[in-house]
Amino acid sequence: MIISVPATSANLGPGFDSLGLAVDLRNRVEFRQSRFFSVSIKGEGENNPRLKGNNLFISIFNEHYGRLTKKRQNFKFTFYNQIPMSRGLGSSSAVIVSAIASAHEAAGIRVSKRRILNHALVYESHPDNITPAVMGGFNAATVEKNKVFSQKKHLPDYIKAIVVIPNKQMNTAKARTLLPKSYSKENATFNLSHTALSVAAFFNEDWEMLKLASQDRFHQKARMKILPELFSVQKIAYENGALMSTLSGSGSTFFSMSYDEDASSIANKLSQKFPDFNVKILDFDNNGLIIEK
């Protein structure tokens, strides 16, 4: 059986802990019953021996499989990872979602995506990454009474994602400590209005509105100061036709959106300026979690 989950970009400027979308960069896990437990990792993380012995996926999988079946069973797991770790592209959310889905499939219990999403909330309290990881597309999400409530927008294929992945990780928990403990009424109103406008622009496919709508006063500048090159990444992206350009999650990846015909030019300019960074043009993913047998 194969379970796959896409990478995600969250916050999207002013949408702190509430807005996110999925891009076509996937982690896949293949598993089957076995006489002996084994873990094999290919791709991202394959050279990190700690992941085999201290694996978040295995911990969550065992917790749910044990709860569902009341028994222990050995499995052979093979992970094919494309999502960079600790780069603001939802690698942790992909692990959480795939582990929960895999445990239910292994137990022979098919549940809805919404149920899996609500289970994932136990391990990730902010819905902006886990929601598009499960649902795909663009999502506005909130949490009420330990449940995720969200709305999804299918993203068309004539727009592309350009992601600039620096050669430096950012720890989400550490990045959050850089944020102010309180915000002025003026800044709170600014982000509320721009978040609302961003959601309206996505659902109405008014892409030209996003450059204005995606401005933020809550988190981006404080986090970008850790890696000042990101200010130049944003500037170059906008100068070459990006529709929006924002920090992806808590960083260090920077996410930009453009029309299909502009994507190569933007990516080339960014690659020339930042040869040590990994620049990718990606399609958006509208499927989210996929279960294959």
Secondary structure, DSSP 4 states (H G I P E B T S, - for coil): -EEEEEEEEESTTT-TTTEEEEEEEEEEEEEEE-SS-EEEEEETTTT-THHHHS-HHHHHHHHHHHHHHSS---EEEEEEE-SPTTSSS-HHHHHHHHHHHHHHHHTT----HHHHHHHHTTT---HHHHHHHHH-SEEEEEEETTEEEEEEEPPPTTEEEEEEE-SS---HHHHHHTS-S---HHHHHHHHHHHHHHHHHHHHT-GGGHHHHT--SSSHHHHHTTSTHHHHHHHHHHHTT-SEEEE-TTSS-EEEEEEHHHHHHHHHHHHHH-TTSEEEEE-B-S--SEEE-
